[in-house]
């Protein structure tokens, strides 16, 4: 982490952007790997997503 903290702020922003893009792409790739999703799993994922959005609305 020390290596990143001494870098140019523009490079830091670029690396953070690329990391965010990669994580979004990895999550979106799951859509293409699974044909069907168990109903209980879907309920858990929707519950988690709604909790994240509620938390973001309170602490942002």
Backbone as ProteinMPNN parsed JSONL, in Angstrom:
{"seq_chain_A": "XXXXXXXXXXXXXXXXXXXXXXXXXXXXXXXXXXXXXXXXXXXXXXXXXXXXXXXXXXXX", "coords_chain_A": {"N_chain_A": [[0.815, -1.186, 0.0], [2.084, 1.147, 0.52], [3.437, 1.758, -1.794], [1.435, 2.669, -3.501], [0.508, 4.979, -2.235], [2.477, 6.9, -2.639], [2.42, 7.565, -5.249], [1.621, 9.498, -8.216], [-1.292, 11.536, -8.066], [-3.024, 11.405, -10.285], [-2.381, 8.956, -11.449], [-3.141, 7.317, -9.323], [-5.919, 7.752, -9.357], [-6.496, 6.684, -11.874], [-5.793, 3.956, -11.507], [-7.629, 3.267, -9.502], [-9.987, 3.625, -10.919], [-9.709, 1.67, -12.93], [-9.696, -0.63, -11.333], [-12.295, -0.526, -10.243], [-13.778, -0.74, -12.607], [-13.001, -3.324, -13.406], [-14.042, -4.925, -11.325], [-16.773, -4.419, -11.621], [-17.15, -5.464, -14.178], [-16.526, -8.154, -13.66], [-18.616, -8.866, -11.959], [-20.781, -8.467, -13.668], [-20.248, -10.404, -15.542], [-21.132, -12.717, -14.405], [-23.768, -12.95, -15.119], [-23.738, -14.134, -17.586], [-22.815, -16.658, -17.064], [-24.537, -18.238, -15.567], [-27.527, -19.931, -16.166], [-30.01, -20.36, -14.877], [-31.293, -19.312, -11.696], [-31.541, -20.214, -8.347], [-34.506, -19.726, -6.457], [-34.369, -19.0, -3.717], [-31.719, -18.12, -3.57], [-31.851, -15.92, -5.264], [-33.578, -14.286, -3.769], [-31.928, -13.795, -1.539], [-29.815, -12.378, -2.748], [-31.151, -10.105, -3.737], [-32.056, -9.025, -1.33], [-29.602, -8.42, -0.087], [-28.605, -6.52, -1.911], [-30.543, -4.515, -1.658], [-30.116, -3.784, 0.988], [-27.533, -2.706, 0.812], [-28.048, -0.479, -0.809], [-29.807, 0.997, 0.813], [-28.102, 1.527, 2.975], [-26.212, 3.077, 1.629], [-27.745, 5.308, 1.05], [-28.121, 6.406, 3.556], [-25.528, 6.911, 4.59], [-24.168, 8.546, 2.807]], "CA_chain_A": [[0.0, 0.0, 0.0], [2.969, 2.309, 0.523], [3.764, 2.082, -3.176], [0.329, 3.418, -4.093], [0.335, 6.282, -1.6], [3.481, 7.862, -3.086], [2.264, 7.772, -6.686], [0.936, 10.679, -8.707], [-2.737, 11.403, -7.862], [-3.693, 11.014, -11.527], [-2.182, 7.511, -11.553], [-3.998, 6.711, -8.305], [-7.294, 7.783, -9.856], [-6.585, 5.732, -12.979], [-5.791, 2.605, -10.954], [-8.908, 3.059, -8.822], [-11.0, 3.487, -11.964], [-9.544, 0.355, -13.552], [-10.133, -1.637, -10.368], [-13.759, -0.475, -10.2], [-14.251, -1.299, -13.881], [-12.774, -4.771, -13.407], [-14.991, -5.558, -10.407], [-18.088, -4.336, -12.254], [-17.146, -6.442, -15.267], [-16.574, -9.508, -13.092], [-19.983, -9.093, -11.487], [-21.673, -8.569, -14.826], [-19.961, -11.655, -16.249], [-21.916, -13.789, -13.788], [-25.031, -13.07, -15.847], [-23.54, -15.017, -18.73], [-22.373, -17.986, -16.652], [-25.63, -19.005, -14.972], [-28.792, -19.878, -16.91], [-31.106, -20.198, -13.92], [-30.872, -19.034, -10.332], [-32.461, -20.704, -7.337], [-35.354, -18.654, -5.93], [-33.824, -18.551, -2.431], [-30.501, -17.362, -3.849], [-32.287, -14.634, -5.807], [-34.084, -13.505, -2.645], [-30.784, -13.343, -0.74], [-29.068, -11.357, -3.491], [-31.951, -8.886, -3.757], [-32.02, -8.48, 0.021], [-28.286, -7.816, 0.118], [-28.514, -5.313, -2.74], [-31.379, -3.461, -1.075], [-29.424, -3.312, 2.183], [-26.428, -1.843, 0.383], [-28.598, 0.79, -1.297], [-30.311, 1.741, 1.972], [-26.928, 2.02, 3.695], [-25.615, 4.158, 0.835], [-28.57, 6.515, 1.153], [-27.949, 6.989, 4.883], [-24.156, 7.312, 4.893], [-23.482, 9.248, 1.716]], "C_chain_A": [[0.866, 1.259, 0.0], [3.322, 2.737, -0.892], [2.686, 2.958, -3.791], [0.221, 4.825, -3.512], [1.355, 7.32, -2.068], [3.381, 8.155, -4.58], [1.536, 9.084, -6.977], [-0.574, 10.493, -8.516], [-3.504, 10.999, -9.125], [-3.556, 9.505, -11.738], [-3.034, 6.772, -10.523], [-5.447, 6.656, -8.774], [-7.485, 6.793, -10.997], [-6.645, 4.298, -12.464], [-7.097, 2.295, -10.23], [-10.035, 2.875, -9.829], [-10.92, 2.124, -12.627], [-9.982, -0.77, -12.62], [-11.657, -1.688, -10.296], [-14.354, -1.064, -11.466], [-14.124, -2.815, -13.897], [-13.761, -5.49, -12.49], [-16.41, -5.517, -10.968], [-18.196, -5.344, -13.388], [-17.225, -7.87, -14.761], [-17.97, -9.831, -12.581], [-20.961, -9.252, -12.63], [-21.449, -9.86, -15.593], [-20.733, -12.828, -15.659], [-23.248, -13.996, -14.495], [-24.898, -14.077, -16.98], [-23.157, -16.442, -18.33], [-23.493, -18.852, -16.098], [-26.9, -18.83, -15.789], [-29.967, -19.628, -15.976], [-30.521, -19.98, -12.533], [-31.961, -19.55, -9.397], [-33.241, -19.531, -6.74], [-34.814, -18.119, -4.6], [-32.554, -17.726, -2.627], [-30.853, -15.981, -4.393], [-32.81, -13.729, -4.694], [-32.95, -12.97, -1.781], [-30.016, -12.233, -1.452], [-29.832, -10.038, -3.539], [-31.987, -8.227, -2.383], [-30.7, -7.801, 0.322], [-28.16, -6.51, -0.657], [-29.357, -4.187, -2.157], [-30.751, -2.928, 0.207], [-28.269, -2.386, 1.855], [-26.958, -0.483, -0.061], [-29.161, 1.634, -0.153], [-29.146, 2.314, 2.77], [-26.276, 3.174, 2.944], [-26.432, 5.435, 0.946], [-28.416, 7.178, 2.518], [-26.558, 7.572, 5.084], [-23.433, 7.986, 3.731], [-23.827, 10.716, 1.72]], "O_chain_A": [[0.433, 2.314, -0.464], [3.489, 3.925, -1.166], [2.995, 3.896, -4.527], [-0.124, 5.765, -4.229], [1.116, 8.516, -1.907], [4.185, 8.919, -5.114], [0.922, 9.686, -6.096], [-1.091, 9.407, -8.774], [-4.527, 10.32, -9.034], [-4.508, 8.849, -12.161], [-3.589, 5.715, -10.823], [-6.122, 5.64, -8.61], [-8.521, 6.133, -11.08], [-7.462, 3.506, -12.934], [-7.615, 1.183, -10.333], [-10.934, 2.062, -9.618], [-11.947, 1.487, -12.863], [-10.573, -1.753, -13.067], [-12.243, -2.771, -10.289], [-15.331, -1.809, -11.403], [-15.032, -3.513, -14.348], [-14.265, -6.555, -12.844], [-17.167, -6.475, -10.807], [-19.224, -6.004, -13.538], [-17.906, -8.706, -15.354], [-18.452, -10.95, -12.753], [-21.87, -10.079, -12.566], [-22.373, -10.362, -16.234], [-20.962, -13.826, -16.342], [-23.799, -15.096, -14.473], [-25.849, -14.793, -17.294], [-23.174, -17.341, -19.171], [-23.408, -20.079, -16.154], [-27.306, -17.703, -16.075], [-30.819, -18.783, -16.252], [-29.405, -20.406, -12.237], [-33.151, -19.343, -9.635], [-32.679, -18.454, -6.542], [-34.804, -16.907, -4.384], [-32.341, -16.739, -1.923], [-30.227, -14.987, -4.026], [-32.515, -12.534, -4.678], [-32.996, -11.823, -1.337], [-29.611, -11.256, -0.822], [-29.235, -8.971, -3.397], [-31.951, -7.001, -2.284], [-30.674, -6.725, 0.921], [-27.669, -5.512, -0.129], [-28.935, -3.031, -2.16], [-30.846, -1.732, 0.484], [-28.051, -1.389, 2.544], [-26.379, 0.55, 0.275], [-29.007, 2.855, -0.154], [-29.198, 3.468, 3.198], [-25.836, 4.145, 3.56], [-25.872, 6.531, 0.936], [-28.566, 8.395, 2.627], [-26.424, 8.632, 5.693], [-22.202, 7.99, 3.689], [-23.342, 11.466, 0.873]]}, "name": "protein", "num_of_chains": 1, "seq": "XXXXXXXXXXXXXXXXXXXXXXXXXXXXXXXXXXXXXXXXXXXXXXXXXXXXXXXXXXXX"}
